[in-house]
Amino acid sequence: MSTPVISLKSVSKSFGKSRVLRDVSLTVEPGQTFAFLGRNGAGKTTTIRLLLGLLKRDAGEISVLGLDPARDALTLRDRVGYLAEDQAMYGWMRVEELVRFVAPFYTGWDHDLASRYLREFELPLATKIKHLSKGQCVRLGLVLALAHRPELVILDDPALGLDPIMRKQFNRDLITHLQGEGRTVLYSSHLLDEVEPVADMVAILDDGRVLRQEETETLRADVKRLVLRRELLPLVARVARVLDVRPDGDDVAATVEGAEAALAVLAREGTPPRVVDLNLDEIFEAYVAGRVDPELETVQEPQAI
Ligand SMILES: Nc1ncnc2c1ncn2[C@@H]1O[C@H](COP(=O)(O)OP(=O)(O)OP(=O)(O)O)[C@@H](O)[C@H]1O
Protein backbone atom coordinates (compact mmCIF):
# COMPACT_ATOMS: atom_id res chain seq x y z
CA MET A 1 0.00 0.00 0.00
CA SER A 2 1.31 3.45 -0.89
CA THR A 3 1.31 6.23 1.68
CA PRO A 4 -1.84 8.34 1.27
CA VAL A 5 -1.37 11.90 0.02
CA ILE A 6 -4.10 13.05 2.40
CA SER A 7 -5.21 11.30 5.55
CA LEU A 8 -7.71 12.60 8.09
CA LYS A 9 -8.52 10.50 11.13
CA SER A 10 -11.43 11.43 13.41
CA VAL A 11 -10.96 15.14 12.82
CA SER A 12 -13.27 17.59 14.57
CA LYS A 13 -13.49 21.35 14.34
CA SER A 14 -15.77 23.88 16.01
CA PHE A 15 -16.15 27.61 15.65
CA GLY A 16 -17.28 28.76 19.08
CA LYS A 17 -20.22 26.55 19.99
CA SER A 18 -20.87 25.53 16.41
CA ARG A 19 -19.46 22.09 15.61
CA VAL A 20 -18.57 22.23 11.91
CA LEU A 21 -16.67 18.93 11.45
CA ARG A 22 -17.48 15.81 13.45
CA ASP A 23 -15.15 12.85 13.47
CA VAL A 24 -14.17 13.23 9.81
CA SER A 25 -11.97 10.48 8.34
CA LEU A 26 -10.82 10.52 4.71
CA THR A 27 -8.03 9.04 2.64
CA VAL A 28 -6.75 10.27 -0.72
CA GLU A 29 -4.25 8.03 -2.51
CA PRO A 30 -1.49 9.22 -4.88
CA GLY A 31 -2.71 10.04 -8.37
CA GLN A 32 -6.36 10.02 -7.41
CA THR A 33 -8.88 12.63 -8.49
CA PHE A 34 -10.97 12.90 -5.38
CA ALA A 35 -14.38 14.60 -5.51
CA PHE A 36 -15.30 16.13 -2.20
CA LEU A 37 -19.04 16.67 -2.33
CA GLY A 38 -21.32 18.55 0.03
CA ARG A 39 -24.08 21.12 0.10
CA ASN A 40 -23.45 24.74 1.05
CA GLY A 41 -22.13 24.88 4.59
CA ALA A 42 -21.36 21.13 4.81
CA GLY A 43 -17.77 21.85 5.89
CA LYS A 44 -15.77 21.40 2.66
CA THR A 45 -13.84 24.67 2.83
CA THR A 46 -13.18 24.19 6.55
CA THR A 47 -11.67 20.76 5.79
CA ILE A 48 -9.53 22.24 3.02
CA ARG A 49 -8.31 25.04 5.30
CA LEU A 50 -7.28 22.41 7.86
CA LEU A 51 -5.37 20.53 5.14
CA LEU A 52 -3.45 23.69 4.28
CA GLY A 53 -2.69 24.61 7.89
CA LEU A 54 -4.80 27.77 7.62
CA LEU A 55 -6.92 26.51 10.54
CA LYS A 56 -6.08 24.28 13.50
CA ARG A 57 -8.09 21.16 14.26
CA ASP A 58 -9.62 20.60 17.69
CA ALA A 59 -9.13 16.82 17.62
CA GLY A 60 -7.92 14.03 15.35
CA GLU A 61 -4.95 13.51 13.05
CA ILE A 62 -4.15 15.08 9.68
CA SER A 63 -1.35 14.21 7.32
CA VAL A 64 -0.77 15.88 3.93
CA LEU A 65 2.15 14.60 1.80
CA GLY A 66 3.45 13.01 4.99
CA LEU A 67 3.45 16.32 6.89
CA ASP A 68 1.28 17.75 9.64
CA PRO A 69 -0.23 20.95 8.22
CA ALA A 70 -0.51 22.48 11.68
CA ARG A 71 3.31 22.37 11.94
CA ASP A 72 4.52 22.41 8.33
CA ALA A 73 2.17 24.83 6.57
CA LEU A 74 5.01 26.71 4.85
CA THR A 75 6.68 23.59 3.43
CA LEU A 76 3.30 22.36 2.26
CA ARG A 77 2.53 25.61 0.47
CA ASP A 78 5.46 24.86 -1.86
CA ARG A 79 4.14 21.38 -2.66
CA VAL A 80 0.41 22.02 -2.86
CA GLY A 81 -1.51 24.06 -5.43
CA TYR A 82 -4.61 25.66 -4.01
CA LEU A 83 -7.42 27.48 -5.74
CA ALA A 84 -9.67 29.11 -3.15
CA GLU A 85 -13.39 29.56 -3.64
CA ASP A 86 -13.12 33.34 -3.38
CA GLN A 87 -9.54 34.00 -4.33
CA ALA A 88 -8.43 37.43 -3.06
CA MET A 89 -5.90 39.05 -5.39
CA TYR A 90 -4.16 42.41 -5.63
CA GLY A 91 -6.63 44.32 -7.80
CA TRP A 92 -4.23 47.12 -8.68
CA MET A 93 -1.65 44.77 -10.24
CA ARG A 94 -1.67 43.80 -13.88
CA VAL A 95 -1.94 40.07 -14.71
CA GLU A 96 1.73 39.76 -15.74
CA GLU A 97 2.86 41.72 -12.66
CA LEU A 98 0.95 39.41 -10.32
CA VAL A 99 2.40 36.31 -11.96
CA ARG A 100 5.93 37.77 -11.65
CA PHE A 101 5.20 38.73 -8.02
CA VAL A 102 3.97 35.26 -7.02
CA ALA A 103 6.66 33.20 -8.81
CA PRO A 104 9.52 33.69 -6.28
CA PHE A 105 7.40 32.30 -3.45
CA TYR A 106 7.74 28.84 -4.99
CA THR A 107 10.92 26.85 -5.47
CA GLY A 108 9.48 24.87 -8.38
CA TRP A 109 7.87 27.72 -10.36
CA ASP A 110 7.87 26.87 -14.07
CA HIS A 111 7.82 30.09 -16.11
CA ASP A 112 7.16 28.29 -19.40
CA LEU A 113 4.20 26.44 -17.91
CA ALA A 114 2.81 29.70 -16.45
CA SER A 115 3.07 31.35 -19.89
CA ARG A 116 1.39 28.35 -21.51
CA TYR A 117 -1.56 28.45 -19.08
CA LEU A 118 -1.87 32.23 -19.47
CA ARG A 119 -2.10 31.75 -23.23
CA GLU A 120 -4.48 28.78 -23.08
CA PHE A 121 -6.78 30.53 -20.62
CA GLU A 122 -6.72 33.61 -22.87
CA LEU A 123 -5.75 35.95 -20.05
CA PRO A 124 -4.97 39.57 -20.99
CA LEU A 125 -1.49 40.14 -19.56
CA ALA A 126 -1.65 43.94 -19.38
CA THR A 127 -5.11 44.17 -17.76
CA LYS A 128 -5.43 45.12 -14.10
CA ILE A 129 -6.82 42.33 -11.91
CA LYS A 130 -9.72 44.49 -10.75
CA HIS A 131 -10.89 44.76 -14.38
CA LEU A 132 -10.95 40.99 -14.99
CA SER A 133 -14.26 39.12 -15.23
CA LYS A 134 -15.08 36.50 -12.60
CA GLY A 135 -14.18 33.69 -14.96
CA GLN A 136 -10.87 35.34 -15.85
CA CYS A 137 -10.09 35.64 -12.11
CA VAL A 138 -10.74 31.90 -11.63
CA ARG A 139 -8.50 31.12 -14.59
CA LEU A 140 -5.75 33.37 -13.25
CA GLY A 141 -6.13 31.69 -9.84
CA LEU A 142 -5.58 28.36 -11.59
CA VAL A 143 -2.38 29.58 -13.24
CA LEU A 144 -1.09 30.64 -9.82
CA ALA A 145 -2.16 27.32 -8.28
CA LEU A 146 -0.54 25.13 -10.94
CA ALA A 147 2.60 26.79 -12.31
CA HIS A 148 4.84 25.44 -9.54
CA ARG A 149 3.89 21.90 -10.60
CA PRO A 150 2.47 20.90 -7.21
CA GLU A 151 2.20 17.24 -6.23
CA LEU A 152 -1.24 17.85 -4.77
CA VAL A 153 -3.80 20.23 -6.28
CA ILE A 154 -6.73 21.38 -4.15
CA LEU A 155 -9.53 23.07 -6.06
CA ASP A 156 -12.34 24.55 -3.97
CA ASP A 157 -15.37 24.80 -6.24
CA PRO A 158 -13.19 25.73 -9.22
CA ALA A 159 -15.89 25.71 -11.87
CA LEU A 160 -18.06 28.16 -9.95
CA GLY A 161 -17.16 31.28 -11.90
CA LEU A 162 -16.85 29.62 -15.29
CA ASP A 163 -19.38 29.50 -18.11
CA PRO A 164 -20.56 26.05 -19.30
CA ILE A 165 -18.12 25.88 -22.21
CA MET A 166 -15.19 26.88 -20.03
CA ARG A 167 -16.30 24.35 -17.38
CA LYS A 168 -16.29 21.51 -19.91
CA GLN A 169 -12.89 22.60 -21.19
CA PHE A 170 -11.69 22.86 -17.60
CA ASN A 171 -12.69 19.31 -16.79
CA ARG A 172 -11.71 17.72 -20.05
CA ASP A 173 -8.39 19.45 -20.53
CA LEU A 174 -7.14 20.56 -17.18
CA ILE A 175 -8.11 17.62 -14.99
CA THR A 176 -7.12 15.15 -17.72
CA HIS A 177 -3.79 16.97 -18.02
CA LEU A 178 -3.26 16.80 -14.23
CA GLN A 179 -4.28 13.14 -14.18
CA GLY A 180 -1.91 12.42 -17.06
CA GLU A 181 0.93 13.94 -15.05
CA GLY A 182 0.06 11.69 -12.12
CA ARG A 183 -0.93 14.57 -9.84
CA THR A 184 -3.32 14.07 -6.98
CA VAL A 185 -6.37 16.32 -7.18
CA LEU A 186 -8.89 17.09 -4.46
CA TYR A 187 -11.87 18.74 -6.10
CA SER A 188 -14.57 20.24 -3.95
CA SER A 189 -17.84 20.96 -5.66
CA HIS A 190 -21.57 20.86 -5.73
CA LEU A 191 -21.74 20.97 -9.53
CA LEU A 192 -21.86 17.21 -9.78
CA ASP A 193 -22.24 16.67 -13.49
CA GLU A 194 -18.91 18.47 -13.83
CA VAL A 195 -17.25 16.13 -11.36
CA GLU A 196 -18.73 12.84 -12.50
CA PRO A 197 -16.62 12.20 -15.60
CA VAL A 198 -13.30 12.94 -13.89
CA ALA A 199 -13.52 11.61 -10.33
CA ASP A 200 -12.02 8.26 -9.31
CA MET A 201 -13.14 8.57 -5.70
CA VAL A 202 -16.04 10.37 -4.08
CA ALA A 203 -16.64 11.48 -0.50
CA ILE A 204 -20.02 12.85 0.55
CA LEU A 205 -19.91 15.31 3.43
CA ASP A 206 -23.11 16.43 5.12
CA ASP A 207 -23.43 18.61 8.17
CA GLY A 208 -19.79 18.04 9.05
CA ARG A 209 -19.91 14.25 8.74
CA VAL A 210 -18.62 11.95 6.01
CA LEU A 211 -21.62 9.91 4.92
CA ARG A 212 -19.66 7.81 2.48
CA GLN A 213 -16.26 7.57 0.78
CA GLU A 214 -16.16 5.23 -2.18
CA GLU A 215 -14.71 4.71 -5.64
CA THR A 216 -17.06 6.34 -8.15
CA GLU A 217 -17.67 3.10 -10.05
CA THR A 218 -18.34 1.10 -6.86
CA LEU A 219 -20.74 3.76 -5.63
CA ARG A 220 -22.65 3.67 -8.91
CA ALA A 221 -22.85 -0.12 -8.77
CA ASP A 222 -23.91 -0.15 -5.13
CA VAL A 223 -26.58 2.57 -5.11
CA LYS A 224 -29.54 1.97 -7.42
CA ARG A 225 -33.18 2.95 -7.65
CA LEU A 226 -35.50 -0.06 -7.48
CA VAL A 227 -39.09 0.29 -8.60
CA LEU A 228 -41.16 -2.30 -6.73
CA ARG A 229 -44.39 -2.97 -4.84
CA ARG A 230 -44.55 -1.06 -1.57
CA GLU A 231 -45.11 -4.21 0.53
CA LEU A 232 -41.71 -5.52 -0.58
CA LEU A 233 -39.89 -2.58 1.02
CA PRO A 234 -39.41 -4.15 4.49
CA LEU A 235 -37.83 -7.17 2.81
CA VAL A 236 -35.36 -4.91 1.01
CA ALA A 237 -34.70 -2.90 4.18
CA ARG A 238 -33.57 -6.05 5.98
CA VAL A 239 -30.63 -6.57 3.62
CA ALA A 240 -29.92 -3.10 2.23
CA ARG A 241 -30.04 0.49 3.41
CA VAL A 242 -32.97 2.40 2.00
CA LEU A 243 -31.94 6.01 1.40
CA ASP A 244 -35.05 7.42 -0.24
CA VAL A 245 -38.57 6.29 -1.13
CA ARG A 246 -41.07 8.03 -3.35
CA PRO A 247 -44.29 7.00 -5.12
CA ASP A 248 -43.98 5.74 -8.70
CA GLY A 249 -47.46 5.05 -10.07
CA ASP A 250 -48.89 2.11 -8.09
CA ASP A 251 -45.36 1.17 -6.98
CA VAL A 252 -42.58 2.94 -5.10
CA ALA A 253 -39.12 3.98 -6.28
CA ALA A 254 -36.64 3.15 -3.53
CA THR A 255 -33.03 4.30 -3.71
CA VAL A 256 -30.94 1.71 -1.89
CA GLU A 257 -27.34 1.25 -0.79
CA GLY A 258 -26.46 -2.43 -1.16
CA ALA A 259 -28.34 -2.96 -4.42
CA GLU A 260 -26.83 -6.40 -5.03
CA ALA A 261 -28.20 -7.85 -1.79
CA ALA A 262 -31.58 -6.22 -2.38
CA LEU A 263 -31.77 -7.66 -5.90
CA ALA A 264 -30.80 -11.11 -4.64
CA VAL A 265 -33.54 -11.17 -1.99
CA LEU A 266 -36.14 -9.90 -4.47
CA ALA A 267 -35.05 -12.51 -7.03
CA ARG A 268 -35.51 -15.24 -4.39
CA GLU A 269 -39.05 -13.96 -3.83
CA GLY A 270 -39.64 -14.14 -7.58
CA THR A 271 -40.34 -10.37 -7.68
CA PRO A 272 -37.44 -8.73 -9.52
CA PRO A 273 -37.83 -4.93 -9.51
CA ARG A 274 -37.21 -2.48 -12.33
CA VAL A 275 -33.66 -1.23 -11.79
CA VAL A 276 -32.70 2.36 -12.57
CA ASP A 277 -29.03 3.37 -12.77
CA LEU A 278 -28.32 6.68 -11.06
CA ASN A 279 -25.91 9.48 -11.79
CA LEU A 280 -23.77 11.06 -9.10
CA ASP A 281 -26.23 13.91 -8.67
CA GLU A 282 -29.08 11.52 -7.84
CA ILE A 283 -26.90 9.42 -5.53
CA PHE A 284 -25.71 12.52 -3.71
CA GLU A 285 -29.29 13.78 -3.32
CA ALA A 286 -30.42 10.42 -1.91
CA TYR A 287 -27.69 10.55 0.76
CA VAL A 288 -28.14 14.16 1.83
CA ALA A 289 -31.84 14.76 1.23
CA GLY A 290 -33.37 11.26 1.00
CA ARG A 291 -36.64 10.59 2.85
CA VAL A 292 -37.68 7.25 4.31
CA ASP A 293 -40.88 6.30 6.21
CA PRO A 294 -40.36 6.09 9.98
CA GLU A 295 -41.82 2.56 9.94
CA LEU A 296 -39.13 1.48 7.49
CA GLU A 297 -36.44 2.94 9.70
CA THR A 298 -37.61 0.61 12.47
CA VAL A 299 -37.06 -2.34 10.17
CA GLN A 300 -33.58 -1.06 9.39
CA GLU A 301 -32.56 -0.47 12.98
CA PRO A 302 -31.14 -3.96 13.68
CA GLN A 303 -28.79 -3.50 10.70
CA ALA A 304 -27.18 -0.45 12.18
CA ILE A 305 -26.25 -2.27 15.42
N1 LIG B 1 -14.24 31.30 10.53
C1 LIG B 1 -15.48 30.86 10.80
N2 LIG B 1 -16.13 31.26 11.92
C2 LIG B 1 -17.37 30.79 12.20
N3 LIG B 1 -18.05 29.92 11.43
C3 LIG B 1 -17.47 29.50 10.30
C4 LIG B 1 -16.16 29.95 9.92
N4 LIG B 1 -15.83 29.33 8.76
C5 LIG B 1 -16.89 28.56 8.42
N5 LIG B 1 -17.87 28.66 9.35
C6 LIG B 1 -19.15 27.92 9.33
O1 LIG B 1 -18.86 26.55 9.17
C7 LIG B 1 -19.84 25.90 8.36
C8 LIG B 1 -19.15 25.18 7.22
O2 LIG B 1 -18.60 26.16 6.33
P1 LIG B 1 -17.70 25.76 5.08
O3 LIG B 1 -17.31 27.04 4.41
O4 LIG B 1 -16.64 24.84 5.52
O5 LIG B 1 -18.76 24.96 4.19
P2 LIG B 1 -18.68 24.54 2.65
O6 LIG B 1 -19.08 23.11 2.59
O7 LIG B 1 -17.35 24.90 2.07
O8 LIG B 1 -19.82 25.44 2.01
P3 LIG B 1 -19.90 26.19 0.57
O9 LIG B 1 -20.13 25.12 -0.46
O10 LIG B 1 -21.08 27.07 0.74
O11 LIG B 1 -18.62 26.92 0.39
C9 LIG B 1 -20.80 26.99 7.92
O12 LIG B 1 -21.93 26.94 8.76
C10 LIG B 1 -20.03 28.26 8.12
O13 LIG B 1 -20.88 29.33 8.44
PDBQT file of the ligand as one rigid body, heavy atoms in Angstrom, charges set to zero:
ROOT
HETATM    1  N1  LIG A 401     -14.243  31.303  10.526  1.00  0.00    +0.000 N 
HETATM    2  C1  LIG A 401     -15.484  30.860  10.795  1.00  0.00    +0.000 A 
HETATM    3  N2  LIG A 401     -16.129  31.263  11.916  1.00  0.00    +0.000 NA
HETATM    4  C2  LIG A 401     -17.366  30.791  12.199  1.00  0.00    +0.000 A 
HETATM    5  N3  LIG A 401     -18.054  29.921  11.429  1.00  0.00    +0.000 NA
HETATM    6  C3  LIG A 401     -17.472  29.504  10.295  1.00  0.00    +0.000 A 
HETATM    7  C4  LIG A 401     -16.158  29.946   9.922  1.00  0.00    +0.000 A 
HETATM    8  N4  LIG A 401     -15.834  29.333   8.755  1.00  0.00    +0.000 NA
HETATM    9  C5  LIG A 401     -16.892  28.557   8.416  1.00  0.00    +0.000 A 
HETATM   10  N5  LIG A 401     -17.866  28.656   9.351  1.00  0.00    +0.000 N 
HETATM   11  C6  LIG A 401     -19.148  27.922   9.329  1.00  0.00    +0.000 C 
HETATM   12  O1  LIG A 401     -18.857  26.548   9.172  1.00  0.00    +0.000 OA
HETATM   13  C7  LIG A 401     -19.841  25.903   8.357  1.00  0.00    +0.000 C 
HETATM   14  C8  LIG A 401     -19.153  25.177   7.222  1.00  0.00    +0.000 C 
HETATM   15  O2  LIG A 401     -18.603  26.155   6.328  1.00  0.00    +0.000 OA
HETATM   16  P1  LIG A 401     -17.701  25.760   5.075  1.00  0.00    +0.000 P 
HETATM   17  O3  LIG A 401     -17.307  27.035   4.410  1.00  0.00    +0.000 OA
HETATM   18  O4  LIG A 401     -16.638  24.840   5.515  1.00  0.00    +0.000 OA
HETATM   19  O5  LIG A 401     -18.762  24.959   4.189  1.00  0.00    +0.000 OA
HETATM   20  P2  LIG A 401     -18.680  24.544   2.646  1.00  0.00    +0.000 P 
HETATM   21  O6  LIG A 401     -19.083  23.108   2.587  1.00  0.00    +0.000 OA
HETATM   22  O7  LIG A 401     -17.353  24.903   2.074  1.00  0.00    +0.000 OA
HETATM   23  O8  LIG A 401     -19.818  25.439   2.010  1.00  0.00    +0.000 OA
HETATM   24  P3  LIG A 401     -19.903  26.190   0.570  1.00  0.00    +0.000 P 
HETATM   25  O9  LIG A 401     -20.131  25.122  -0.458  1.00  0.00    +0.000 OA
HETATM   26  O10 LIG A 401     -21.083  27.073   0.742  1.00  0.00    +0.000 OA
HETATM   27  O11 LIG A 401     -18.620  26.922   0.385  1.00  0.00    +0.000 OA
HETATM   28  C9  LIG A 401     -20.803  26.992   7.921  1.00  0.00    +0.000 C 
HETATM   29  O12 LIG A 401     -21.927  26.939   8.755  1.00  0.00    +0.000 OA
HETATM   30  C10 LIG A 401     -20.025  28.258   8.124  1.00  0.00    +0.000 C 
HETATM   31  O13 LIG A 401     -20.877  29.332   8.435  1.00  0.00    +0.000 OA
ENDROOT
TORSDOF 0
